[in-house]
Amino acid sequence: MKEKIKSAVARAKKVTIAKGIKVSKNKKAEMEKKPGGSNVGEYSKVAKKKFCGPFGGAPEGSYPVNTKKRAKAALAYAHNAPNPAGIKACVKRMFKSLGRKKK
C-alpha cells in the first residue's frame, strides 16, 4: 500500500510541458526563467518535434510551430532567444512558405 502512495506522489511532482516531455516542477520553473522560456508548459498538447526553442538555445517546450500562425509568432519573438538565428532557421525549415519573400 505504501508503494502505491509513493508512486502517486512521485508522479504528482512531474508536469507535462509538451507531448513526450515530462519534467519536475522545479525544472519547469528554472526553464521559465531562462531567456526565451517564458511560455514553457503552456502548450502541453503540442508534439515535442514541433518546438523550435532548443534550436535557438531556449528551453524545451518553447517556441511552438505546429501551425502557421504560431510559426509567424515564433519568428516575431525569436529576438528573445539566446540564438535568434536558430529559431528562424527551424521555422523556415518547417514552413518553407515563410522562408521566402514574395516579389
Secondary structure by P-SEA (a helix, b strand, c coil): caaaaaaaaaaaacccccccccccaaaaaaaaaccccccccccccccccccccccccccccccccccaaaaaaaaaaccccccaaaaaaaaaaaccccccccc
